[in-house]
Amino acid sequence: MAGETWLGTVRRFVRLSGGFWRQRQAWLLGASVLTLNGAEVSLLLRLNGWNRDLFNALQLRDAHGLLAQCGVLALLVAGFAAVNCLGLQARRGLALGWRAWLAARLTSAWLQGPARGPANVDGRIAEDARIATEEAVELAASCSHGLITLSSFIGVLWTLSAEGQVTLAGLRWDVPGYLFWVAIGYAGLGMAGARLLGRPLVQATDHRQAQEADYRAALLAGRQGGASLAQRLAGVAAAFSHQTRAAAHLQLFCVGNNRIGGGLPILVAAPAWLAGDVTLGWAMQAAQAFEQVAGALNWPVDNMPRLATWRASAERVLALHAACEPEATADRARQAVPAPA
């Protein structure tokens, strides 16, 4: 994996497992996931408007309006529950089908490959293929959800920015789309920090999975002495501790970043409300829209541990397939070497 880029890993994994997506069932399940993501974002947009209506009713002390918003909330909750339940089933069905397809390909390459294959092939096919496909589906689903959310709420945030002017120290500032630009800056800083701290976690995760696989192989073989098993377990413990340290550094940053994100939308929307330019409902709607945009932009930060887990497993699947098909790997390597002039 040294020197390999994220894009390079994705491309090689798609070349290996992309055949699954030629099946009609895969397309239907994938389309279902996207459709349900779109339905959930539509509900989020309605919830965003509900926030404005609710807090405007509270500001006006409108009891009838408050009761009406309670009814709207009940319908929204039912909609979210239905969409999330259906989405879970679609994602799990997609992950299971992809895993079965990839496991069949790896098993075929193993059985038809050299007599002396890589160690612990069965465990690697069962575990790494599962993680690589399940995490890929979850990451792709959440990423598409974030993109749909971003494209939908950018317009909301930009429109709300035009209603409230920035007033600081008695001076009024007319900054078009200022809520959106603050969200961009906050998310950009978060992504830069997560990328810096996430790199060691990928390496630590890959090392831990390799140690876990070696330990399982030693247990399965049963021919090695207790001392060897103890050494394997010590290797697992050391890799686990290394991964914990890397994850703790990233977690420290992510927790602080998320906590700031929880209060920042209110602070950004507060000046316009304090100046008396907008209603309380506007401030709460703006804060919720800001949170949605910032959350979508922060997708790489929030999913960095999951991305690290997927990449480590994907690299191990790719290495396993290459080891089971040495002739094909050698042919590809020879084709990549330019012919002498």
MARKE-680192 format. One line per field, with one value per atom (N, C-alpha, C): residue in one letter; x, y, z. Coordinates in steps of 0.02 Angstrom, whole numbers, padded with zeros to 5 digits. Atoms other than C-alpha are relative to their C-alpha. Example, Ala and Ser with C-alpha at 12.3 -4.5 7.8 and 13.67 -1.06 7.14 Angstrom:
! MARKE-680192
residu [A:A:A:S:S:S] $
u [00045:00615:00045:-00042:00684:-00039] $
v [-00059:-00225:00060:-00059:-00053:00055] $
w [00000:00390:00000:-00003:00357:00037] $
END
This chain:
! MARKE-680192
residu [M:M:M:A:A:A:G:G:G:E:E:E:T:T:T:W:W:W:L:L:L:G:G:G:T:T:T:V:V:V:R:R:R:R:R:R:F:F:F:V:V:V:R:R:R:L:L:L:S:S:S:G:G:G:G:G:G:F:F:F:W:W:W:R:R:R:Q:Q:Q:R:R:R:Q:Q:Q:A:A:A:W:W:W:L:L:L:L:L:L:G:G:G:A:A:A:S:S:S:V:V:V:L:L:L:T:T:T:L:L:L:N:N:N:G:G:G:A:A:A:E:E:E:V:V:V:S:S:S:L:L:L:L:L:L:L:L:L:R:R:R:L:L:L:N:N:N:G:G:G:W:W:W:N:N:N:R:R:R:D:D:D:L:L:L:F:F:F:N:N:N:A:A:A:L:L:L:Q:Q:Q:L:L:L:R:R:R:D:D:D:A:A:A:H:H:H:G:G:G:L:L:L:L:L:L:A:A:A:Q:Q:Q:C:C:C:G:G:G:V:V:V:L:L:L:A:A:A:L:L:L:L:L:L:V:V:V:A:A:A:G:G:G:F:F:F:A:A:A:A:A:A:V:V:V:N:N:N:C:C:C:L:L:L:G:G:G:L:L:L:Q:Q:Q:A:A:A:R:R:R:R:R:R:G:G:G:L:L:L:A:A:A:L:L:L:G:G:G:W:W:W:R:R:R:A:A:A:W:W:W:L:L:L:A:A:A:A:A:A:R:R:R:L:L:L:T:T:T:S:S:S:A:A:A:W:W:W:L:L:L:Q:Q:Q:G:G:G:P:P:P:A:A:A:R:R:R:G:G:G:P:P:P:A:A:A:N:N:N:V:V:V:D:D:D:G:G:G:R:R:R:I:I:I:A:A:A:E:E:E:D:D:D:A:A:A:R:R:R:I:I:I:A:A:A:T:T:T:E:E:E:E:E:E:A:A:A:V:V:V:E:E:E:L:L:L:A:A:A:A:A:A:S:S:S:C:C:C:S:S:S:H:H:H:G:G:G:L:L:L:I:I:I:T:T:T:L:L:L:S:S:S:S:S:S:F:F:F:I:I:I:G:G:G:V:V:V:L:L:L:W:W:W:T:T:T:L:L:L:S:S:S:A:A:A:E:E:E:G:G:G:Q:Q:Q:V:V:V:T:T:T:L:L:L:A:A:A:G:G:G:L:L:L:R:R:R:W:W:W:D:D:D:V:V:V:P:P:P:G:G:G:Y:Y:Y:L:L:L:F:F:F:W:W:W:V:V:V:A:A:A:I:I:I:G:G:G:Y:Y:Y:A:A:A:G:G:G:L:L:L:G:G:G:M:M:M:A:A:A:G:G:G:A:A:A:R:R:R:L:L:L:L:L:L:G:G:G:R:R:R:P:P:P:L:L:L:V:V:V:Q:Q:Q:A:A:A:T:T:T:D:D:D:H:H:H:R:R:R:Q:Q:Q:A:A:A:Q:Q:Q:E:E:E:A:A:A:D:D:D:Y:Y:Y:R:R:R:A:A:A:A:A:A:L:L:L:L:L:L:A:A:A:G:G:G:R:R:R:Q:Q:Q:G:G:G:G:G:G:A:A:A:S:S:S:L:L:L:A:A:A:Q:Q:Q:R:R:R:L:L:L:A:A:A:G:G:G:V:V:V:A:A:A:A:A:A:A:A:A:F:F:F:S:S:S:H:H:H:Q:Q:Q:T:T:T:R:R:R:A:A:A:A:A:A:A:A:A:H:H:H:L:L:L:Q:Q:Q:L:L:L:F:F:F:C:C:C:V:V:V:G:G:G:N:N:N:N:N:N:R:R:R:I:I:I:G:G:G:G:G:G:G:G:G:L:L:L:P:P:P:I:I:I:L:L:L:V:V:V:A:A:A:A:A:A:P:P:P:A:A:A:W:W:W:L:L:L:A:A:A:G:G:G:D:D:D:V:V:V:T:T:T:L:L:L:G:G:G:W:W:W:A:A:A:M:M:M:Q:Q:Q:A:A:A:A:A:A:Q:Q:Q:A:A:A:F:F:F:E:E:E:Q:Q:Q:V:V:V:A:A:A:G:G:G:A:A:A:L:L:L:N:N:N:W:W:W:P:P:P:V:V:V:D:D:D:N:N:N:M:M:M:P:P:P:R:R:R:L:L:L:A:A:A:T:T:T:W:W:W:R:R:R:A:A:A:S:S:S:A:A:A:E:E:E:R:R:R:V:V:V:L:L:L:A:A:A:L:L:L:H:H:H:A:A:A:A:A:A:C:C:C:E:E:E:P:P:P:E:E:E:A:A:A:T:T:T:A:A:A:D:D:D:R:R:R:A:A:A:R:R:R:Q:Q:Q:A:A:A:V:V:V:P:P:P:A:A:A:P:P:P:A:A:A] $
u [00041:00000:00043:-00045:00152:-00001:00000:00144:-00066:00064:-00032:-00046:00047:-00163:-00069:00069:-00344:-00034:00031:-00400:00026:-00028:-00281:-00031:00032:-00353:-00071:00069:-00530:-00002:00000:-00489:00015:-00018:-00407:-00055:00054:-00548:-00060:00055:-00677:00015:-00018:-00582:-00010:00007:-00584:-00072:00067:-00762:-00056:00051:-00852:-00047:00044:-00924:-00067:00064:-01058:-00052:00047:-01134:-00026:00031:-01172:-00065:00061:-01314:-00059:00061:-01492:-00018:00018:-01520:00042:-00044:-01370:-00024:00024:-01436:-00065:00064:-01610:00010:-00013:-01545:00037:-00036:-01424:-00047:00048:-01564:-00047:00043:-01672:00034:-00037:-01536:00000:-00002:-01519:-00069:00068:-01708:-00019:00017:-01729:00042:-00040:-01585:-00033:00034:-01676:-00063:00061:-01837:00016:-00018:-01749:00021:-00020:-01671:-00062:00062:-01845:-00034:00027:-01904:00041:-00042:-01755:-00015:00019:-01803:-00066:00063:-01979:00011:-00016:-01908:00032:-00032:-01804:-00052:00055:-01961:-00041:00037:-02046:00033:-00036:-01910:-00019:00018:-01951:-00072:00070:-02139:-00009:00007:-02119:00023:-00027:-02009:-00034:00041:-02111:-00064:00060:-02264:00017:-00021:-02168:00011:-00013:-02112:-00066:00065:-02293:-00047:00041:-02358:-00067:00058:-02476:-00012:00012:-02548:-00028:00029:-02651:00054:-00055:-02501:00047:-00044:-02397:-00029:00032:-02523:00003:-00004:-02526:00070:-00069:-02336:00015:-00008:-02348:-00026:00026:-02456:00047:-00048:-02332:00061:-00058:-02190:-00015:00018:-02283:00004:-00004:-02300:00072:-00070:-02117:00037:-00032:-02062:-00019:00021:-02166:00035:-00035:-02089:00073:-00070:-01911:00008:-00004:-01944:-00007:00012:-02012:00059:-00054:-01874:00064:-00061:-01734:-00004:00008:-01805:00010:-00008:-01819:00072:-00069:-01647:00048:-00042:-01569:-00005:00010:-01644:00033:-00030:-01587:00076:-00073:-01408:00026:-00024:-01392:-00009:00008:-01462:00053:-00053:-01339:00068:-00065:-01192:00006:-00002:-01238:00012:-00009:-01252:00070:-00068:-01087:00051:-00046:-00999:00001:00004:-01062:00036:-00032:-01004:00076:-00072:-00831:00031:-00026:-00808:00005:-00002:-00851:00059:-00056:-00722:00067:-00062:-00586:00009:-00004:-00628:00020:-00018:-00618:00074:-00071:-00449:00045:-00040:-00386:00003:00003:-00444:00036:-00032:-00376:00071:-00067:-00216:00053:-00055:-00050:-00018:00015:-00053:00016:-00020:00037:-00023:00028:-00072:00019:-00014:-00064:-00027:00022:-00085:-00069:00065:-00259:-00046:00041:-00346:-00074:00071:-00513:-00024:00018:-00516:00000:-00004:-00464:-00057:00057:-00598:-00064:00060:-00730:-00004:00001:-00679:00014:-00018:-00591:-00049:00050:-00715:-00064:00060:-00857:00009:-00010:-00782:00006:-00011:-00728:-00066:00063:-00902:-00051:00049:-01008:00019:-00021:-00905:-00007:00006:-00904:-00072:00071:-01095:-00020:00019:-01115:00032:-00034:-00986:-00031:00029:-01060:-00070:00067:-01236:00002:-00004:-01186:00029:-00028:-01082:-00053:00053:-01227:-00052:00047:-01341:00028:-00031:-01217:-00001:00001:-01207:-00070:00069:-01396:-00019:00014:-01409:00034:-00037:-01275:-00032:00030:-01354:-00069:00067:-01525:00003:-00001:-01476:00043:-00038:-01353:-00048:00048:-01500:-00037:00035:-01590:00045:-00046:-01437:00015:-00014:-01402:-00060:00060:-01582:-00008:00006:-01583:00052:-00052:-01420:-00022:00024:-01508:-00049:00049:-01638:00033:-00032:-01518:00067:-00064:-01377:00045:-00048:-01219:00011:-00010:-01210:00050:-00052:-01050:00027:-00025:-00994:-00036:00040:-01135:00006:-00008:-01081:-00038:00037:-01189:00040:-00039:-01105:-00046:00041:-01189:00045:-00042:-01103:-00047:00045:-01201:00018:-00012:-01221:00048:-00051:-01120:-00006:00008:-01195:00034:-00030:-01138:00077:-00073:-00961:00030:-00025:-00941:00000:00003:-00997:00057:-00055:-00869:00066:-00063:-00728:00006:-00001:-00775:00014:-00010:-00785:00070:-00067:-00622:00053:-00048:-00525:-00007:00010:-00604:00029:-00026:-00557:00076:-00073:-00377:00028:-00023:-00357:-00011:00016:-00442:00047:-00045:-00333:00069:-00065:-00175:00002:00001:-00228:-00025:00027:-00314:00050:-00049:-00161:00032:-00028:-00078:-00052:00052:-00245:-00008:00005:-00253:00055:-00056:-00081:-00008:00009:-00120:-00057:00055:-00285:00021:-00024:-00202:00045:-00046:-00067:-00039:00038:-00195:-00038:00037:-00300:00047:-00048:-00144:00018:-00017:-00099:-00058:00059:-00278:-00005:00004:-00273:00053:-00053:-00107:-00018:00020:-00176:-00054:00051:-00330:00029:-00032:-00220:00037:-00037:-00113:-00048:00050:-00268:-00028:00030:-00339:00048:-00049:-00178:00006:-00002:-00165:00064:-00062:00008:00056:-00052:00103:-00004:-00002:00155:-00032:00030:00084:00040:-00042:00232:-00013:00013:00197:-00067:00065:00014:00004:-00008:00065:00033:-00033:00180:-00049:00050:00038:-00047:00045:-00076:00034:-00037:00059:00005:-00001:00072:-00067:00067:-00116:-00008:00006:-00108:00039:-00041:00033:-00032:00033:-00059:-00063:00061:-00219:00017:-00021:-00128:00021:-00021:-00050:-00060:00060:-00219:-00040:00036:-00296:00030:-00032:-00168:-00016:00016:-00197:-00072:00071:-00385:-00015:00011:-00375:00019:-00019:-00282:-00053:00053:-00414:-00064:00061:-00555:00002:-00008:-00487:-00017:00014:-00494:-00074:00069:-00663:-00051:00046:-00748:-00002:-00003:-00688:-00033:00029:-00737:-00076:00073:-00912:-00033:00029:-00941:-00002:00001:-00892:-00057:00053:-01010:-00070:00065:-01152:-00021:00016:-01140:00011:-00016:-01070:-00060:00058:-01234:-00041:00037:-01322:00037:-00040:-01179:00000:-00002:-01176:-00067:00066:-01364:-00021:00022:-01375:00004:-00004:-01314:-00060:00057:-01457:-00062:00058:-01585:00007:-00011:-01506:-00011:00011:-01513:-00073:00071:-01700:-00020:00015:-01690:-00041:00033:-01762:-00038:00037:-01878:00041:-00033:-01828:-00004:00007:-01894:00053:-00054:-01772:00066:-00064:-01627:00007:-00003:-01671:00002:-00003:-01703:00069:-00067:-01537:00051:-00046:-01446:-00005:00009:-01522:00025:-00025:-01484:00076:-00073:-01306:00028:-00022:-01288:-00002:00005:-01347:00055:-00052:-01227:00068:-00064:-01080:00009:-00005:-01121:00015:-00013:-01124:00072:-00069:-00958:00050:-00044:-00885:-00002:00005:-00922:00068:-00065:-00736:00025:-00023:-00702:-00038:00041:-00847:00012:-00007:-00808:00073:-00070:-00618:00016:-00014:-00611:-00028:00031:-00731:00038:-00039:-00631:00066:-00062:-00473:-00012:00016:-00556:-00012:00014:-00620:00064:-00060:-00453:00046:-00043:-00357:-00026:00028:-00477:00002:-00003:-00485:00070:-00069:-00295:00017:-00013:-00291:-00036:00035:-00422:00038:-00038:-00322:00065:-00063:-00161:-00014:00019:-00249:-00013:00016:-00316:00063:-00063:-00145:00043:-00039:-00063:-00029:00033:-00191:00004:-00006:-00166:00067:-00066:00023:00013:-00012:00022:-00033:00034:-00108:00035:-00036:-00013:00064:-00062:00149:-00013:00017:00064:-00016:00016:-00005:00062:-00061:00165:00042:-00039:00248:-00032:00033:00116:00011:-00010:00148:00070:-00068:00334:00005:-00004:00365:00052:-00046:00449:00063:-00063:00632:-00002:-00001:00662:00044] $
v [-00060:00000:00063:-00057:00112:00036:-00039:00253:00000:00005:00206:00057:-00053:00343:-00030:00022:00330:-00015:00010:00349:-00063:00061:00211:-00062:00057:00093:-00010:00005:00133:-00028:00024:00104:-00074:00071:-00064:-00043:00038:-00120:-00004:00000:-00070:-00048:00047:-00167:-00072:00068:-00320:-00020:00019:-00314:00034:-00037:-00202:-00042:00043:-00350:-00012:00010:-00365:00050:-00053:-00202:-00007:00014:-00276:-00038:00038:-00372:00046:-00041:-00306:00012:-00008:-00337:00054:-00050:-00230:00071:-00066:-00084:00018:-00015:-00099:00019:-00017:-00101:00066:-00064:00041:00059:-00053:00145:00010:-00006:00108:00040:-00037:00171:00075:-00070:00333:00033:-00027:00357:00014:-00009:00333:00055:-00057:00453:00066:-00060:00582:00013:-00008:00550:00026:-00023:00574:00074:-00071:00739:00044:-00038:00797:00010:-00006:00761:00049:-00047:00857:00072:-00067:01007:00022:-00017:01000:00011:-00010:00982:00068:-00066:01137:00056:-00049:01236:-00005:00010:01160:00036:-00036:01233:00073:-00071:01406:00012:-00008:01384:-00010:00015:01309:00059:-00053:01446:00067:-00059:01583:-00004:00009:01510:00011:-00012:01509:00074:-00072:01689:00039:-00035:01742:-00027:00033:01631:-00024:00024:01552:-00074:00068:01398:-00045:00040:01340:-00017:00013:01358:-00052:00049:01258:-00070:00065:01116:-00026:00020:01114:-00026:00022:01098:-00067:00066:00950:-00054:00048:00861:-00009:00005:00902:-00041:00038:00833:-00074:00071:00669:-00032:00026:00647:-00005:00002:00689:-00059:00056:00563:-00066:00062:00427:-00008:00002:00472:-00019:00017:00466:-00073:00070:00298:-00048:00044:00220:00001:-00007:00288:-00033:00030:00235:-00076:00072:00060:-00031:00025:00034:00008:-00011:00109:-00051:00051:-00011:-00066:00063:-00160:00001:-00005:-00098:-00003:00000:-00066:-00069:00066:-00234:-00052:00046:-00327:00011:-00017:-00236:-00025:00022:-00273:-00076:00073:-00457:-00027:00023:-00479:00013:-00017:-00390:-00045:00043:-00490:-00071:00067:-00655:-00003:-00001:-00605:00003:-00008:-00550:-00063:00061:-00703:-00057:00053:-00817:00010:-00013:-00732:-00016:00014:-00741:-00075:00073:-00923:-00036:00031:-00969:00011:-00014:-00883:-00041:00039:-00972:-00074:00071:-01146:-00015:00011:-01124:00026:-00029:-01038:-00051:00045:-01109:-00043:00047:-01257:00030:-00032:-01156:00072:-00067:-01004:00039:-00041:-00863:-00032:00027:-00903:00029:-00021:-00896:00027:-00024:-00878:-00001:00006:-00940:00056:-00053:-00816:00068:-00065:-00672:00009:-00005:-00712:00014:-00009:-00724:00069:-00061:-00570:00063:-00060:-00448:00015:-00011:-00473:00029:-00027:-00441:00074:-00069:-00282:00046:-00043:-00215:00017:-00013:-00233:00035:-00033:-00187:00073:-00069:-00032:00042:-00037:00017:00021:-00017:00011:00055:-00051:00110:00067:-00062:00239:00033:-00028:00259:00028:-00023:00275:00065:-00061:00405:00057:-00053:00501:00028:-00024:00509:00040:-00037:00564:00070:-00065:00702:00046:-00040:00760:00027:-00023:00767:00053:-00049:00859:00066:-00061:00983:00039:-00034:01021:00029:-00024:01043:00059:-00051:01151:00060:-00059:01266:00057:-00051:01358:00029:-00023:01366:00049:-00041:01436:00066:-00062:01562:00048:-00041:01624:00030:-00026:01641:00053:-00050:01738:00069:-00064:01872:00035:-00029:01897:00033:-00025:01927:00031:-00034:02054:-00012:00008:02037:00068:-00062:02169:-00014:00008:02180:00068:-00063:02322:00061:-00055:02430:00010:-00006:02406:-00057:00050:02315:-00019:00026:02204:-00039:00035:02148:-00050:00053:01983:-00052:00049:01879:-00072:00070:01701:-00011:00004:01734:-00064:00062:01583:-00058:00054:01469:00004:-00007:01541:-00019:00021:01517:-00076:00074:01335:-00030:00023:01312:00004:-00008:01381:-00049:00048:01274:-00071:00067:01116:-00009:00004:01154:-00012:00010:01168:-00071:00067:01006:-00053:00050:00910:-00001:-00003:00971:-00036:00034:00914:-00075:00072:00746:-00037:00033:00708:-00010:00005:00743:-00055:00049:00635:-00068:00064:00500:-00045:00040:00443:-00054:00054:00353:-00053:00048:00271:-00054:00050:00186:-00052:00047:00110:-00044:00038:00058:-00051:00046:-00022:-00058:00054:-00121:-00048:00043:-00183:-00042:00039:-00235:-00057:00053:-00331:-00057:00052:-00423:-00042:00037:-00470:-00045:00040:-00529:-00061:00056:-00637:-00053:00047:-00715:-00039:00034:-00754:-00052:00048:-00837:-00060:00055:-00940:-00046:00041:-00998:-00042:00038:-01049:-00057:00051:-01143:-00057:00052:-01236:-00049:00043:-01302:-00040:00038:-01371:00039:-00041:-01227:-00002:00004:-01224:00060:-00054:-01115:00064:-00059:-00998:00039:-00033:-00962:00036:-00031:-00927:00062:-00058:-00812:00058:-00052:-00718:00032:-00027:-00700:00047:-00042:-00632:00064:-00060:-00512:00048:-00042:-00451:00035:-00029:-00424:00057:-00051:-00327:00063:-00059:-00215:00038:-00033:-00181:00036:-00031:-00145:00065:-00060:-00020:00055:-00049:00064:00031:-00026:00079:00045:-00040:00145:00070:-00066:00285:00042:-00038:00334:00022:-00018:00328:00053:-00050:00429:00070:-00065:00569:00028:-00022:00576:00015:-00010:00559:00066:-00062:00703:00060:-00054:00815:00000:00005:00751:00022:-00020:00773:00076:-00073:00952:00034:-00029:00987:-00005:00010:00914:00044:-00042:01008:00073:-00068:01171:00007:-00002:01128:00002:-00002:01107:00070:-00068:01286:00054:-00051:01377:00025:-00025:01383:00052:-00048:01472:00067:-00060:01595:00040:-00033:01632:00035:-00028:01662:00053:-00044:01759:00075:-00072:01932:00030:-00027:01955:00002:00000:01906:00053:-00051:02017:00070:-00066:02163:00013:-00009:02135:-00003:00003:02103:-00061:00063:01927:-00026:00032:01819:-00056:00057:01682:-00061:00056:01557:00001:-00005:01623:-00023:00018:01604:-00076:00072:01424:-00037:00031:01380:00007:-00012:01459:-00045:00043:01364:-00072:00069:01199:-00011:00006:01230:00002:-00004:01280:-00067:00065:01118:-00054:00050:01015:00009:-00013:01099:-00018:00015:01088:-00075:00072:00907:-00036:00031:00862:00012:-00015:00951:-00036:00034:00865:-00076:00072:00692:-00035:00035:00648:-00002:-00002:00700:-00052:00046:00601:-00073:00069:00446:-00022:00019:00444:-00068:00067:00292:-00055:00050:00197:-00005:00001:00248:-00038:00036:00184:-00075:00072:00017:-00028:00025:00000:-00006:00002:00043:-00057:00054:-00079:-00068:00063:-00221:-00006:00002:-00173:-00017:00015:-00177:-00073:00070:-00348:-00046:00038:-00413:00002:-00007:-00345:-00040:00039:-00422:-00075:00071:-00589:-00022:00018:-00590:-00003:00000:-00544:-00061:00058:-00684:-00064:00060:-00811:-00005:00000:-00761:00029:-00028:-00737:00006:-00005:-00772:00061:-00059:-00639:00063:-00058:-00518:00012:-00007:-00553:00025:-00024:-00529:00075:-00071:-00361:00042:-00036:-00309:00005:-00002:-00357:00048:-00045:-00261:00073:-00069:-00107:00025:-00020:-00108:00019:-00020:-00008:-00040:00038:-00098:00041:-00037:-00053:00033:-00038:00075:-00034] $
w [00000:00000:00000:-00001:00013:-00067:00061:-00113:-00038:00034:-00165:00023:-00017:-00171:00012:-00011:-00115:-00066:00065:-00295:-00034:00029:-00349:00031:-00033:-00219:-00025:00024:-00274:-00070:00070:-00457:-00004:00002:-00426:00030:-00030:-00313:-00047:00049:-00444:-00057:00054:-00578:00023:-00026:-00466:00012:-00023:-00400:-00038:00035:-00524:-00042:00039:-00619:00033:-00036:-00485:-00025:00019:-00547:-00071:00065:-00717:00008:-00012:-00636:00011:-00006:-00642:00073:-00070:-00457:00034:-00029:-00411:-00018:00022:-00514:00035:-00032:-00439:00074:-00070:-00260:00007:-00002:-00296:-00012:00014:-00372:00059:-00058:-00220:00056:-00051:-00103:-00016:00019:-00201:00006:-00005:-00211:00072:-00071:-00024:00031:-00024:00009:-00020:00023:-00096:00040:-00040:00000:00070:-00067:00166:-00001:00005:00109:-00009:00006:00056:00067:-00068:00232:00042:-00037:00301:-00020:00022:00195:00033:-00033:00264:00075:-00070:00440:00011:-00004:00407:00001:-00002:00366:00063:-00062:00517:00058:-00052:00629:00001:00004:00567:00025:-00020:00589:00075:-00071:00763:00043:-00043:00835:-00012:00011:00753:00042:-00042:00841:00073:-00069:01005:00014:-00009:00981:00004:00000:00947:00055:-00052:01090:-00031:00037:00964:00018:-00023:01051:-00056:00055:00900:-00052:00047:00786:00026:-00031:00909:-00005:00006:00910:-00071:00070:00720:-00017:00014:00716:00033:-00031:00835:-00047:00048:00706:-00059:00055:00567:00021:-00024:00673:00003:-00002:00699:-00069:00068:00511:-00024:00020:00484:00033:-00036:00616:-00033:00034:00531:-00067:00064:00364:00007:-00012:00431:00020:-00021:00514:-00059:00058:00354:-00048:00048:00243:00026:-00028:00361:00003:-00002:00381:-00070:00069:00193:-00025:00021:00166:00029:-00031:00290:-00036:00035:00201:-00069:00067:00030:00004:-00006:00088:00020:-00021:00175:-00055:00057:00025:-00052:00048:-00087:00024:-00027:00028:-00002:00001:00041:-00070:00069:-00147:-00025:00022:-00178:00034:-00036:-00044:-00030:00028:-00117:-00068:00067:-00292:00007:-00008:-00234:00032:-00032:-00121:-00050:00051:-00267:-00047:00045:-00377:00034:-00037:-00243:00012:-00011:-00205:-00063:00064:-00388:-00016:00012:-00405:00046:-00048:-00250:-00020:00017:-00305:-00066:00064:-00481:-00002:-00002:-00426:00018:-00018:-00368:00060:-00055:-00249:00068:-00064:-00115:-00002:00001:-00093:00062:-00059:00034:00064:-00065:00219:00017:-00026:00296:-00055:00055:00128:00017:-00016:00193:00045:-00045:00335:-00033:00034:00223:-00049:00045:00096:00040:-00040:00233:00032:-00039:00331:-00042:00038:00214:-00055:00052:00073:00030:-00033:00195:00018:-00020:00266:-00060:00058:00096:-00035:00035:00021:00045:-00045:00173:00012:-00012:00210:-00063:00063:00026:-00011:00009:00020:00049:-00050:00182:-00016:00016:00129:-00062:00061:-00045:00014:-00016:00027:00039:-00040:00157:-00040:00042:00029:-00047:00045:-00094:00039:-00043:00048:00014:-00013:00090:-00061:00061:-00091:-00015:00011:-00108:00051:-00052:00058:-00015:00016:00006:-00056:00057:-00162:00016:-00018:-00080:00048:-00053:00070:-00017:00019:-00018:-00019:00020:-00096:00060:-00060:00072:00039:-00040:00160:-00035:00038:00022:00004:-00004:00024:00069:-00068:00213:00014:-00009:00205:-00024:00027:00102:00047:-00046:00239:00061:-00061:00383:-00016:00010:00376:00060:-00054:00479:00034:-00038:00616:00055:-00050:00717:00020:-00028:00830:-00030:00026:00763:-00075:00072:00582:-00035:00038:00454:-00062:00056:00326:-00045:00050:00167:-00037:00029:00123:-00031:00031:-00005:00019:-00017:00056:00057:-00052:00214:00042:-00038:00305:-00036:00040:00164:00003:00000:00163:00067:-00065:00349:00006:-00001:00329:-00040:00042:00190:00038:-00037:00297:00058:-00056:00447:-00024:00026:00344:-00030:00030:00252:00053:-00054:00414:00030:-00026:00475:-00044:00047:00318:00000:-00001:00325:00061:-00061:00505:-00002:00003:00474:-00048:00048:00323:00031:-00032:00422:00053:-00054:00569:-00021:00023:00467:-00034:00036:00371:00045:-00043:00519:00019:-00019:00561:-00054:00054:00390:00007:-00006:00414:00062:-00062:00593:-00007:00011:00540:-00043:00044:00401:00039:-00039:00521:00050:-00049:00651:-00034:00035:00524:-00021:00018:00465:00061:-00061:00644:00022:-00018:00678:-00046:00047:00521:00016:-00018:00573:00063:-00062:00745:-00013:00017:00673:-00036:00036:00557:00048:-00049:00704:00041:-00038:00802:-00041:00043:00653:-00013:00016:00614:00058:-00059:00792:00008:-00004:00757:00032:-00029:00831:00076:-00072:01013:00033:-00038:01150:-00004:00003:01140:-00064:00064:00957:00002:-00005:00993:00045:-00044:01135:-00036:00039:01017:-00049:00046:00892:00036:-00039:01026:00022:-00019:01084:-00060:00059:00905:-00012:00005:00901:00050:-00052:01064:-00017:00018:01002:-00058:00057:00838:00023:-00027:00935:00036:-00036:01046:-00048:00050:00895:-00034:00032:00811:00048:-00049:00972:00006:-00005:00983:-00061:00061:00801:00000:-00002:00824:00052:-00053:00985:-00023:00027:00897:-00046:00045:00762:00038:-00038:00888:00039:-00037:00990:-00044:00047:00838:-00020:00024:00778:00053:-00054:00948:00007:-00005:00961:-00060:00060:00782:00000:-00002:00806:00052:-00052:00968:-00022:00027:00885:-00050:00050:00743:00030:-00032:00868:00021:-00022:00931:-00051:00050:00780:-00040:00038:00681:00038:-00040:00825:00004:-00005:00845:-00065:00065:00658:-00014:00014:00650:00051:-00054:00814:-00015:00010:00756:-00036:00036:00633:00044:-00045:00765:00055:-00051:00899:-00026:00031:00777:-00014:00012:00760:-00073:00072:00572:-00019:00017:00578:00060:-00054:00680:00032:-00033:00802:-00045:00046:00675:-00054:00051:00544:00029:-00030:00665:00008:-00010:00705:-00067:00066:00522:-00030:00026:00473:00035:-00038:00611:-00023:00021:00557:-00072:00068:00373:-00002:-00006:00418:00023:-00026:00516:-00053:00053:00368:-00052:00050:00246:00028:-00030:00366:00010:-00010:00405:-00065:00065:00220:-00022:00018:00191:00045:-00047:00343:-00007:00009:00274:00005:-00007:00253:00072:-00070:00434:00041:-00040:00508:-00018:00023:00405:-00007:00008:00417:00030:-00026:00534:-00045:00044:00420:-00066:00062:00266:00010:-00014:00349:00003:-00004:00387:-00070:00067:00209:-00041:00042:00129:00020:-00022:00236:-00025:00023:00193:-00076:00073:00009:-00024:00020:-00003:00013:-00014:00078:-00049:00052:-00044:-00065:00063:-00190:00003:-00007:-00123:-00003:00002:-00098:-00072:00069:-00276:-00042:00038:-00345:00016:-00020:-00245:-00027:00025:-00305:-00076:00073:-00487:-00020:00015:-00503:-00074:00072:-00689:-00030:00026:-00724:00022:-00024:-00614:-00038:00038:-00705:-00071:00067:-00874:00000:-00003:-00820:00011:-00013:-00755:-00064:00062:-00920:-00050:00046:-01018:00019:-00022:-00911:-00016:00016:-00955:-00074:00069:-01114:-00039:00042:-01257:-00014:00013:-01287:-00069:00063:-01422:-00052] $
END
